Amino acid sequence: MTERTIRMTAKDLAAVDWDSGEHSARFRKFWPDVRQFVARNWPSYVPMAKEILVAMLTDKTTSQSVKDGIYEALIEENTRNANRKGAIVGRGPLNLNPEHPGRMERKLFHES
């Protein structure tokens, strides 16, 4: 499990990305709700969240207490990753199969 600070930052980034107007109509049809998008896609924003948090450590406007919290979160995350066993099955890109439609495939390929 990702450390809470990193996870919440990643979820915020996913929500901001969904909210940006730079997505296609197909994207909006597939992900009509921000909560669904964030729930499924936040793990792909973890690397960006870590980069932002690391950048905050060098920012002079960030308070020392916030920096301490970020530092602890990054250390905890790295310790967890070092002790983790193998890859998580089922994580990765969503593969759509119009030949054998599930709920999302029916919504995308069969509804107008």
N, C-alpha and C positions, 0 to 999 in steps of 0.2 A: 504494500500500500504506500502510496506517495504521502510524504509529510504534508500536514494540513496547510501550512503557509504556501507551499509550492502548489498544492492541489487547488486552493482557492484562487491563487493568481492565475493558474492555467484556465480555470473555469471563467474567470473574469475576461481573460483574453479571448476565449472562445465566444463568449456572449458579445463582445465588442466586434469580433470578426463577423458574426452572424448579422449584427445590426448594421454593418456597413452596407452601402448600396451597391457593392461591386460584385454581386452574385447574379448568376443567370436565372432565367425563369424556371429551368429544370431544377436548379438548386433549391429555389423557393418552394417548388412543388414537393420536392423530396423532404425538405426540412421546413415545414410551415411554422413550427413552433420553436422558439429559442431554447426552451427547457429541454426538449428532445435532442436538439443539436448539441447542446452543452453536455448532456448526460452521456451521449455516445462518443463525442469527439474530443472532450477535454484532454485525454492523454496525449494527443498529438501536439498539444500546446505546452506540454511540460518543458521541453528544451528551451523554448522561447521565454517561459516564465523564469527558468533558472538564469538565463542570460540577463533578464531585467533585474532580478534580485541581486545578482553579482554586481551589476552596474550601480545599483543603489548603495552597495557597500563603499564605493569610492566617491559617491556624491557627497559634497560638503553640506548640502542642505538637509540631508537625512539625519535624524537625531541618533544619538549613540544607543539608546534603548531599542530603537527599530533595527539598527545595524546588528546589535547583539542577537535579536530574535531571528533575523535573516541568517546570520552566521550559524546559529544552532540548528535551524531548519535545514540548511545545506549540509551540515555535518551529519545530521540524523539521516537525511536522504541518502548520502553517499555510503554510510554504514549499512543501511538496509540493502542497498543495491549490491554491496560487496558480499553480503551474507545470503543473497537470494539464490535459489536453486532453479536453474533452467528457465526457459521461456514460458510465458503464460499462454496456454492454448486458447484460441478464440480471439486473441487480440490482433488487430491488423485491419487492413482495408476491407470495406464492406463489398463483397462480391455479389453483384446482381445477376440473376439467372432468369431471363424472361421465359425460358422453356418450362421451368418448374416454379411458377410464381408463388411467393409468399405474400404477406400483407403489403409490404413496401413495393414489391415488383408489380402486384396488381394495381396499386395506386399509380405507379409511374407509367407502366406500359399498356394498361388496359382501360384506364379511365381517361376521359377527355377533359 
